[in-house]
């Protein structure tokens, strides 16, 4: 699990990650960080939902449904 986080962060070393986390704790405090993460998660989810909806609209415009035949 920890290696996945390091791959996500990229080329940052252990000390750089430690300093970033320490700076976040000093700036926001331990109680505020979970609230910030929750808000970030909601924003990402809304963005994904909006892009899915946009893709559906584009696909429905490109491939319109065939008109139903009246009997």
C-alpha positions in Angstrom: 0.0 0.0 0.0 2.8 2.4 0.9 4.6 1.8 -2.3 1.4 2.7 -4.3 1.3 6.0 -2.5 5.0 6.7 -3.4 4.4 5.8 -7.0 1.4 8.2 -7.1 3.5 11.0 -5.7 6.1 10.4 -8.3 9.8 11.2 -7.8 9.5 12.7 -4.3 11.7 11.0 -1.7 10.8 10.2 1.9 12.0 13.4 3.4 10.0 15.5 0.9 6.8 13.6 1.6 7.4 14.0 5.4 8.0 17.7 5.1 4.8 18.2 3.0 2.7 16.2 5.5 4.3 18.2 8.4 3.5 21.5 6.7 -0.1 20.4 6.1 -0.5 19.5 9.8 1.0 22.8 10.8 -1.2 24.8 8.4 -4.5 23.1 8.8 -4.3 21.0 12.0 -5.2 17.4 12.5 -9.0 18.0 12.8 -9.3 20.0 9.6 -7.4 17.6 7.2 -10.2 14.9 7.1 -12.8 17.5 6.3 -10.5 18.8 3.5 -10.0 15.3 2.1 -13.8 14.7 2.2 -14.5 17.8 0.3 -11.8 16.9 -2.3 -13.3 13.5 -2.7 -16.8 15.0 -3.3 -15.4 17.4 -5.9 -13.6 14.6 -7.7 -16.8 12.4 -7.7 -18.9 15.3 -9.0 -16.3 15.9 -11.8 -16.4 12.3 -12.8 -20.2 12.2 -12.8 -20.2 15.4 -15.0 -17.8 13.9 -17.5 -19.7 10.6 -17.7 -22.9 12.6 -18.4 -21.2 14.7 -21.0 -19.8 11.5 -22.7 -23.3 10.0 -22.7 -24.8 13.2 -24.3 -22.0 13.2 -27.0 -22.5 9.5 -27.8 -26.3 9.9 -28.0 -25.8 12.9 -30.4 -23.4 10.9 -32.6 -25.5 7.7 -32.6 -29.1 8.8 -32.4 -31.6 6.0 -31.8 -33.4 4.9 -34.8 -37.0 6.2 -35.0 -39.6 3.7 -34.0 -41.8 2.4 -36.8 -45.5 3.0 -36.4 -47.7 0.0 -37.0 
